[in-house]
Amino acid sequence: MDWDRIRIFLAIARSGQILGAARRLGLNHATVGRQLTALETDLGARLVERHTNGSRLTAAGEALLAAAERAESEFLRVGSRLAGIEEAIAGTVRVGTPDGLGNYFLARELGALAAEHPELVIQLVPLPRTFSLSRREADIAITLDRPTQGRLIVKKLTDYSLSVYAAGSYLARTGAVEREEDLAGRLFVTHVDDLAYSRALDYAATLGRLMQRRFECGSVVGQLEAVRAGHGIGILHDYAAQPFPELQRLLPSHRFRRSYWLVSHPDTHDTRRVRAVTAHIVARVRAARRTFVT
């Protein structure tokens, strides 16, 4: 059985579509389709039902997926042992992270690590979403909620705090905010409720009851930039807001504390490259701990 075809099948199963698998693998859409057909011919079984809006595994496809993932895990474990023999840190490590932490902290810290190791490729994916390690969407994930299911290695990374902020220009134009009552009629810069991917984002409900006017933005970066521009008031990560002197922290009674969790998969956790990236993240967060909780 051709492992390259199995690898393509795994990508199709995980993305739910042939086009998505082609993009993930860097292959032509038609090539992926031909390889899937060839694999089905070799096995004498239909593995995937192809539809215009995606693909769905058949019963035979589900059985092959389970076997292929076991084989993939074994390859990864063997690769981990062999990689331990080498001195250089090499290969690709994908880190999935909330966009606030990714853009305002990890981008510079992991960029520095990549610069030190010419054979190491770090893929930082800072998006407001969750990542599945079992589906190989990432090698390392940082989550807002502690995972309770799955075969995962979980470590608390750090607590972090959030506060209510407004730009000095906004306050000069609309008046000071000293009490909750002063929030009435103000524009609340916040996340999009329908896109909230974690219960840890529920802090916005507190101000949402006080401020009826809303500008909703799906990313932490967008929210911070809108507040910096003087358009309204928002709840921002303290470590992200600190570098911007135009931002003023308001209402000391409204502080929020949450946690980041570092998650990896047992099949790749002990590879030299994943160990190196994990250790670097932990070390840099610990060194900056005072900036995370203020």
C-alpha positions as CSV (number, residue, x, y, z in Angstrom):
1,M,0.0,0.0,0.0
2,D,1.4,3.4,-1.1
3,W,2.0,5.6,2.0
4,D,1.8,8.8,-0.1
5,R,-1.7,7.9,-1.0
6,I,-2.6,7.1,2.6
7,R,-1.1,10.5,3.5
8,I,-3.4,12.2,1.0
9,F,-6.3,10.2,2.2
10,L,-5.6,11.4,5.8
11,A,-5.5,15.0,4.6
12,I,-8.9,14.6,2.9
13,A,-10.4,12.9,6.0
14,R,-9.2,15.7,8.2
15,S,-10.1,18.7,6.0
16,G,-13.5,17.2,4.9
17,Q,-12.8,18.2,1.3
18,I,-10.4,17.4,-1.6
19,L,-9.7,21.1,-2.3
20,G,-8.8,21.7,1.4
21,A,-6.5,18.7,1.4
22,A,-4.8,19.9,-1.7
23,R,-4.1,23.3,-0.2
24,R,-2.8,21.7,3.0
25,L,-0.5,19.4,1.1
26,G,0.6,21.9,-1.5
27,L,-0.7,19.7,-4.4
28,N,-2.9,20.3,-7.3
29,H,-6.6,19.5,-6.7
30,A,-6.8,17.1,-9.6
31,T,-3.7,15.3,-8.4
32,V,-5.3,14.7,-5.0
33,G,-8.5,13.4,-6.6
34,R,-6.5,11.0,-8.8
35,Q,-4.5,9.7,-5.9
36,L,-7.7,9.1,-3.9
37,T,-9.2,7.2,-6.8
38,A,-6.1,5.1,-7.2
39,L,-6.1,4.2,-3.5
40,E,-9.8,3.2,-3.8
41,T,-9.0,1.0,-6.8
42,D,-6.1,-0.6,-4.9
43,L,-8.3,-1.4,-2.0
44,G,-11.4,-2.3,-4.0
45,A,-13.5,-0.1,-1.8
46,R,-15.1,3.4,-1.9
47,L,-13.5,5.4,0.8
48,V,-15.0,8.9,0.3
49,E,-18.4,10.1,-0.9
50,R,-17.6,13.2,-2.9
51,H,-20.1,16.1,-2.9
52,T,-20.1,19.6,-4.3
53,N,-19.8,21.1,-0.8
54,G,-17.3,18.6,0.6
55,S,-16.5,15.0,1.2
56,R,-17.8,12.4,3.7
57,L,-16.1,9.1,4.7
58,T,-17.8,5.8,4.0
59,A,-17.7,3.0,6.5
60,A,-14.6,1.7,4.7
61,G,-13.1,5.1,4.9
62,E,-13.7,5.4,8.7
63,A,-12.0,2.0,9.1
64,L,-9.0,3.0,7.1
65,L,-8.8,6.4,8.9
66,A,-8.5,4.6,12.3
67,A,-5.8,2.2,10.9
68,A,-3.9,5.0,9.1
69,E,-3.8,7.2,12.2
70,R,-2.4,4.3,14.2
71,A,0.3,3.9,11.6
72,E,1.0,7.6,11.5
73,S,1.4,7.7,15.2
74,E,4.0,4.9,15.1
75,F,5.9,6.7,12.4
76,L,5.9,9.8,14.5
77,R,7.2,7.9,17.6
78,V,10.0,6.3,15.5
79,G,10.9,9.7,14.0
80,S,11.0,11.2,17.5
81,R,13.6,8.6,18.7
82,L,15.7,9.0,15.5
83,A,15.5,12.8,15.8
84,G,16.9,12.6,19.3
85,I,20.2,11.3,17.8
86,E,20.7,14.5,15.7
87,E,22.2,17.6,17.2
88,A,20.4,20.2,15.0
89,I,16.9,21.3,15.7
90,A,15.2,20.9,12.4
91,G,11.8,20.4,10.8
92,T,8.4,22.2,11.1
93,V,6.5,22.9,14.2
94,R,3.0,24.5,14.0
95,V,1.8,26.4,17.0
96,G,-2.0,27.2,17.2
97,T,-2.8,30.0,19.6
98,P,-5.4,32.6,20.5
99,D,-4.8,35.7,18.4
100,G,-4.1,38.0,21.3
101,L,-1.2,35.9,22.6
102,G,0.0,35.0,19.2
103,N,0.2,38.5,17.8
104,Y,1.2,40.5,20.9
105,F,3.7,38.1,22.4
106,L,4.5,34.9,20.6
107,A,5.2,36.5,17.2
108,R,8.3,38.2,18.5
109,E,9.4,35.4,20.8
110,L,9.0,32.5,18.3
111,G,10.5,34.7,15.6
112,A,13.6,35.0,17.7
113,L,13.8,31.2,18.1
114,A,13.4,30.6,14.4
115,A,16.2,33.1,13.7
116,E,18.5,31.0,15.9
117,H,17.9,27.7,14.2
118,P,18.2,27.8,10.4
119,E,16.7,24.3,9.9
120,L,13.7,25.0,12.1
121,V,10.5,26.2,10.6
122,I,7.9,27.6,13.1
123,Q,4.4,28.1,11.8
124,L,2.5,30.4,14.2
125,V,-1.2,30.3,13.6
126,P,-2.8,33.1,15.8
127,L,-6.5,32.7,15.2
128,P,-9.6,33.1,17.4
129,R,-10.5,29.4,17.3
130,T,-9.7,26.0,18.7
131,F,-7.1,23.6,17.3
132,S,-7.4,19.8,17.0
133,L,-4.0,18.1,17.7
134,S,-5.5,14.7,16.9
135,R,-6.3,15.9,13.4
136,R,-2.7,17.4,13.1
137,E,-4.0,21.0,12.8
138,A,-1.1,21.9,15.1
139,D,1.8,20.3,17.0
140,I,1.4,22.7,20.0
141,A,-1.8,24.4,20.9
142,I,-2.4,27.1,23.5
143,T,-6.0,27.1,24.7
144,L,-8.3,29.3,26.9
145,D,-9.9,26.3,28.5
146,R,-8.2,23.3,30.1
147,P,-8.9,20.3,27.8
148,T,-10.6,17.4,29.6
149,Q,-10.9,14.9,26.8
150,G,-8.5,13.2,24.4
151,R,-5.0,11.8,24.7
152,L,-3.2,15.0,25.3
153,I,-0.4,16.5,27.4
154,V,-1.7,19.6,29.2
155,K,0.3,22.1,31.2
156,K,-0.9,25.5,32.6
157,L,1.1,28.2,30.9
158,T,0.1,31.3,32.8
159,D,-2.7,33.4,34.2
160,Y,-3.4,36.7,32.4
161,S,-5.6,39.7,33.2
162,L,-7.9,42.0,31.2
163,S,-9.1,45.4,32.0
164,V,-11.4,48.1,30.6
165,Y,-9.6,50.6,28.4
166,A,-10.2,53.7,26.3
167,A,-8.0,56.0,24.4
168,G,-7.1,59.4,25.9
169,S,-8.5,61.1,22.8
170,Y,-11.8,59.3,23.3
171,L,-12.1,60.4,26.9
172,A,-11.1,64.0,26.1
173,R,-13.9,64.0,23.5
174,T,-16.7,62.2,25.4
175,G,-15.8,62.8,29.0
176,A,-14.2,60.8,31.8
177,V,-15.3,57.4,33.0
178,E,-15.1,57.1,36.7
179,R,-18.2,55.0,37.6
180,E,-20.3,52.4,35.9
181,E,-23.0,55.0,35.2
182,D,-20.5,56.9,33.0
183,L,-20.6,54.0,30.5
184,A,-24.2,54.8,29.4
185,G,-24.4,55.8,25.8
186,R,-20.8,54.8,25.0
187,L,-19.8,52.5,22.2
188,F,-18.7,49.0,23.4
189,V,-15.9,47.5,21.3
190,T,-16.1,43.7,21.8
191,H,-16.1,40.3,20.2
192,V,-18.7,38.8,18.0
193,D,-20.9,36.5,20.2
194,D,-21.6,34.0,17.4
195,L,-17.9,33.5,16.9
196,A,-17.0,33.1,20.6
197,Y,-15.2,29.8,20.8
198,S,-14.6,29.5,24.5
199,R,-16.5,30.1,27.7
200,A,-13.5,32.1,28.9
201,L,-14.7,35.0,26.7
202,D,-17.8,35.5,28.9
203,Y,-16.2,38.6,30.6
204,A,-17.7,40.8,27.9
205,A,-21.2,40.1,29.2
206,T,-20.5,42.3,32.2
207,L,-20.1,45.5,30.2
208,G,-22.6,44.4,27.6
209,R,-25.4,44.8,30.2
210,L,-24.3,48.4,30.7
211,M,-23.4,49.5,27.1
212,Q,-26.1,48.9,24.5
213,R,-24.2,50.4,21.5
214,R,-21.7,47.8,20.2
215,F,-19.0,47.5,17.6
216,E,-18.2,43.8,17.3
217,C,-14.9,42.6,15.9
218,G,-13.9,38.9,15.6
219,S,-10.2,39.4,16.5
220,V,-8.4,40.8,19.5
221,V,-6.2,42.8,17.2
222,G,-9.2,44.5,15.6
223,Q,-10.7,45.3,19.0
224,L,-7.5,46.8,20.3
225,E,-7.0,48.9,17.2
226,A,-10.5,50.3,17.3
227,V,-10.1,51.3,21.0
228,R,-6.7,52.9,20.2
229,A,-8.3,54.9,17.4
230,G,-10.6,56.5,19.9
231,H,-13.9,54.9,18.7
232,G,-15.1,53.4,22.0
233,I,-14.4,51.4,25.2
234,G,-13.3,47.8,25.3
235,I,-12.0,45.0,27.5
236,L,-8.4,44.4,26.4
237,H,-5.6,42.1,27.5
238,D,-3.3,44.0,29.8
239,Y,-0.1,42.6,28.3
240,A,-1.3,43.7,24.8
241,A,-2.4,47.2,25.9
242,Q,0.7,48.0,27.9
243,P,2.9,49.1,25.0
244,F,0.4,51.8,23.9
245,P,0.6,54.9,26.1
246,E,-2.6,56.4,24.5
247,L,-4.6,53.7,26.2
248,Q,-6.0,54.4,29.7
249,R,-7.2,51.7,32.1
250,L,-10.6,52.4,33.6
251,L,-12.8,51.2,36.4
252,P,-10.4,49.4,38.8
253,S,-13.3,47.3,40.1
254,H,-13.7,45.7,36.6
255,R,-10.7,43.3,36.3
256,F,-10.8,39.9,34.7
257,R,-8.5,37.0,35.2
258,R,-8.2,34.0,32.8
259,S,-5.6,31.3,32.0
260,Y,-3.7,29.9,29.1
261,W,-3.0,26.2,28.8
262,L,-0.2,24.6,26.8
263,V,-1.3,21.4,25.0
264,S,0.7,18.9,22.9
265,H,0.1,15.4,21.6
266,P,1.9,12.4,23.0
267,D,2.9,11.3,19.5
268,T,4.9,14.4,18.8
269,H,5.6,15.9,22.3
270,D,9.0,14.3,22.6
271,T,10.4,15.2,19.2
272,R,13.4,17.4,19.5
273,R,11.8,20.3,17.5
274,V,8.6,20.3,19.5
275,R,10.4,20.0,22.8
276,A,12.6,23.0,21.8
277,V,9.6,25.2,20.8
278,T,7.6,24.2,23.9
279,A,10.6,24.9,26.3
280,H,11.1,28.3,24.6
281,I,7.4,29.3,25.0
282,V,7.4,28.3,28.7
283,A,10.7,30.1,29.4
284,R,9.6,33.3,27.7
285,V,6.2,33.4,29.3
286,R,7.8,32.8,32.7
287,A,10.3,35.6,32.1
288,A,7.4,38.0,31.2
289,R,5.0,36.8,33.9
290,R,4.6,40.2,35.5
291,T,3.3,41.6,32.2
292,F,0.5,39.0,32.0
293,V,-1.1,39.7,35.4
294,T,-1.2,43.4,36.4
